[in-house]
Amino acid sequence: MTTVLRSARWVLVVGLLAGALAGLLLDLHLDRSPASSDAQLVLSNGTATPASSEKASTEASYIANQTPTYAALATSDDVLGPAAASVGTTVEALRPEVTVTGLQDTSVLVIEVRADTPSRATAEATALTQTLSGQITRLETPPGQPPRVLVTTSSPASAPAPRYVPPWGLLTVTGALAGLLVVVLGAAVWASGVPQRAGRRFSAWLLRRPTEAELARIPATDPRERRDDPEVAVAKVAGHWLSKLRNRG
C-alpha cells in the first residue's frame, strides 16, 4: 500500500485540495449571523384626560413627535450604561449590537439586540428594555406629578432558537481530511488487487469464446440452411450477448 501511495502522490494532493474546497464552500454558505432578540415598547398618554378631549390629542401628537427622540435615547450612555452593567459587558461592546426604531405613524418602539448567543441576546434585550423604559419615565415625569408618558412592554424580549455553528475554518479542515481519507481508502482497495481481479473476470466473461454446446444451440432461420462456419457462429453469439447487455442497460 505504501508503494501505491508513493506512486500516486498527486492523487493525495488532488484529494486534499478537493476536500478542502468542498469544506470551504460549506463554510462560506453557513449562516453565521448573530442571534437576534426583539422587544416592543408602547408609549401612551399618562395624563388623566378623556381620549376625545383636545388635550389628549395634543398629548398624542407630543408622544408621536418624541418617539424618534426616545429611539435615539436608547443608544445613549444613560441607557446603555446601566444595561451593560446588568449583563456584565461594556457600553462600547453593547452599542453596536443595539438597534431601536419607532414604527411609522405609531407610538411603538422596536428594540433589537444582536449577540453571539441566543441567551446573551435575550438578556441584553431585556436589560435594555427595562433601562429605556425607566429612563423615558423619569424624563417625562414632572416634579410632584404623575408621568406624562406611560411606557408599557407590549412584547418582551424574544428568545431565539439555539443553534450550533461550527467555528470558521473547521469545515475546511474537515473536508481536507475527508479528501485524504478517501484517497487512502482507495489506495488500500487498489493495493488489495480486488478491482483488478474483478475487471479481469468481467472482461473474460464479456469476451469469452462460446463453447461448442452454445454454438449448437444457435437457432437457424431456416432448417434447410446449412450451419455457419465457426468464425461466423462466434460472431453471431458475440452479437447476441452484446444485444442482451444493451437491453439490460
Phi, psi and omega in degrees: 000323179300321179296320179296316179295322181293324181280352181233046181297326181295330177293322176299317180296316179296317179297319178297313182292320180295317178295318179295321179296318178297317178295322178296319178298320177295319177301317183290332184266357178288143177279103181256016178295144182292160177292146184233136177237135183243150174213160180226138175243136178251128179258130182221166181291125181264353180278146181277072179236146178301143184297336182269358184282163179292326180293321178296322178295321178296318179295322179296320178294322179298315182295319180297321179289330182275347184303314176300326178293319177295324178296319177291329179298332184298333181259014177278161179296331181295331179264315183291328181302301179298323180295316179295319180296324183289337180251006175076038177227190182245162178297319181296325179281328184279325187304314181294344183272352189254135172224123179233126181227155175260131178295135184299136177061025176222174174247045181246133175255129178255122181253126178233129180233129178250137179213172184285340178229153179299319182295322179291320178299317180294317181296318181290322178294321178296314180297318181293321179298315180294317182293317180295318178300315179294322181292318178296318180298318179295318181293329185258022177244103177295152180303128178074010181233162176290161180298138180286330181236127175266135180246121181237135177276102181278334179218108180293169182303127180284156179253104179298148178292132179293145178210150180257128175237118181298150179302153180299130178096344182295318180292328178295315178295317179298319178297320178297316179296322178296320177298317177297319181297319179298318180294317180296316178297319177298320178294321179296317179295318180295320180293335179289342179083000181297313180299321181295315180295320179295321179295319180294321179294320179294317179297319179295322179291321183289323187252012184292152179277130180295150179283169179297324180296320179292323178295325182289338183270002180291121182291139178266146180287334180217123182301335181280344180289146177282156180288151177291159173290165186304321183296317180293320178298318178299318179297321179294317179296317179299317177296323179298314181292320179296322178297320179295321179296319179296320180295325176292324180292000000 
